[in-house]
Structures are given as structure tokens and as C-alpha cells.
Amino acid sequence: MAALDPVFKKMYEKEDGRVKRVYIRYNGNEYDIEEGYDEFGKPKMSVSCHKRKTPVHIVKKPGGSVLYYIKVEKEDVPQVLSGGYTRIETAMDAVIRYLDKAPMTQSIKSELLAEAREKRKKAQAAS
């Protein structure tokens, strides 16, 4: 990762072979950024956070494209993130700023509510 925006606080960095993981904090949220290369040898990046189950991928399309694109596994790419980016760092900044403002997905909310319900049941059973 060449240059992080100064508002991002790098927490931890680990390199494992061809994959580099960077953990950063932005506005109190933690993001796990995994850098690596795709099967064509082009740089790619995945950004994960606690608000979503699936990561957001930043990739180049095969065929000699010079632009980076955002790819999401289970849903459509948000309108704010659609389009091409000339630098991978610019795309990463856009993804992190989007995820910072985006609400938690319904599946994550359901899991948190289920955990809270289990804790209440255990507390009631113990008393």
C-alpha cells in the first residue's frame, strides 16, 4: 500500500508470502485490508469490516484494463462505488469511506440480537 490517507490509523501489518494484511482504524471502526495478486499477476485488495459478512474486493478486469473496479460477492455494487479508479489506493479510500457510513447488514444485526437473547436467557436461568 503506497500511501494511506492521514486520517487512517494503521494498527497492525503482517506479510505472509504474497499476501499482506493491514489493519487500520477510521472513525472508531476497524478494517482488515488484504493485499495480494490475482491469477493474472495484477494487484488486488479486499476490505473487510464488522458491518458486513462478505468483503469488498478491488480488482482489475482481465484483458489489460488500467482501471480498478469494486466487486461485491452477494449483492450489487453500490452506486457510490461504481465506476473505475485509476489508483488502487483511491479505490480503497472510497470503499472505507463508504463502509464507514453504511449501516450494518441485516444478517449481522440478526446475529447480534440472537447473541443478546442467548445472554438474557442464560442470565434468567442462572437467577
N, C-alpha and C positions, 0 to 999 in steps of 0.2 A: 504494500500500500504506500504510495508515494507521499501524499500529503493529506493529513486529516484536517478538517475544519477546526480552528482553535477552540470551538465550543465543545467538541467531543473530548472526553477524558479517557485516555487509554488506560485500561485497568490491568490487562494481562495479555501476554503474547506467547504463543507456543508454536514451534515449527516441527512438523512430523513428515519427513520425506518431501513430497511435492505439495503437501497441503499445509497452509499456515492459518492458524486460528488467532483471531484478535477479539478480545472482549472489551467493549467500550461502554461508557455511561453517558447518557444525554438526557437532560431534564429529569433525572431520577430513574430512568428506565435503563435496563441493561440489555445490550445487544451482542450477539455472538456472530462474528463475521468469519466465514471460512473462505479463504482464497485458494485457488488451485488452477488447474488447467483441464480443459475438456479433452475428448478423444482426438481432436484435431490439433492439439497443442496451443489452443487460444486461451487467454486468461478468462477465468470465470470467478464469480463471487456469490456466496449465499449468505443472506442476512436472516437471523432468527431472533425472535423475542418472545416474552412471556404472554403476549396478547394473541398469538396465533399458534396453531399446531404445526403448520407447514411453513417452511422457509420461503423467502422471496429470492429468486435467482436473477443474477445479472450475467448475461451471456452474449456472445457474438453469434450471429446466424452463420451457418456454414456457407461457403461459396465466396469468400473474400470480402465480406461486408466490413466496413471500417467502423460501423456504429455498434454500440452496445444496446441491448434491449432487456426489458424486465420480463420475467417469466414467473407465473404463479401456477402451482400444481392443480389445485382443486377448484379454482374459480377464475373468473375473467380478470385480466389486468385492470386495476383501477384507472379511470380516465386521466387522473393527475399524473400517473406514471407511464402512460402510453407514449410511444414515440421513441426516437433514437437518441442516444447520448454519445458524444464524441470521446469522452474520457470515462473510465470505469469509476474513478473517484467521484465524479459529478453524479453518476447514476446512484452510487452508494449514498451520497448525501441526500439525494431526493428520496430514496427508499427509507432511510432512517427518519427523515423529517415527516414522511407520510405515516410511518408506523407510530411515531410519537403522538400524532393527532388522532389516529384511527382508534375506534373503540375495540374492546375485546370481542373476539368472535363468540357466537352463541354456545359453541361446544365447550370453550374454556369456561364461560360463565356457569354452564351446567355442571362441569366438574367441580368448580369451586363451591357451588351450592350443595352438591352431593357430599363433599368433604365436611362442610359445616354441619349438615344434617347428621352425618355419622358421629361427629364430635358431640352434638347435643344429645343424641341417643345414648352414647356411652356415659355422658355426664348424668343423665337422668337414671340410667340403670345403676350407676355407682351410688347414687344417693338414696 
